[in-house]
Amino acid sequence: MIVNMEELAVTTGISDIELLKSFVGDFFKICSKDLERITVSIEKGDNEALIRHSHNIYGAAYRLRLAEIREAAATLGKAAANMETEKYGKLYGELKDVFLTGSEEYKKIA
């Protein structure tokens, strides 16, 4: 995953790169809390919370056109909606990996 501000500016329609960087930074800051809450939700068996936190990440990633994060969050959310508990660990790992990779890439360009 590469966080490319110029490409995101085109796809989001936000031409002010500094403003866009701020939005992306806020995304990683705010959604990292949802990412942490997903592990707690899985541990507690709270499927409703798992769906909610996955959807929060999905929605924010969708708006910012962060496709890999969006898709990983959507896949985890669908598994939770279908109560496919055996998939949670693997899918959470995939979401965490793309999220943290994106966050690290963002820090390099911020």
Secondary structure by P-SEA (a helix, b strand, c coil): ccccaaaaaaaacccaaaaaaaaaaaaaaaaaaaaaaaaaaaaacaaaaaaaaaaaaaaaaaaacaaaaaaaaaaaaaaaaaccccaaaaaaaaaaaaaaaaaaaaaacc
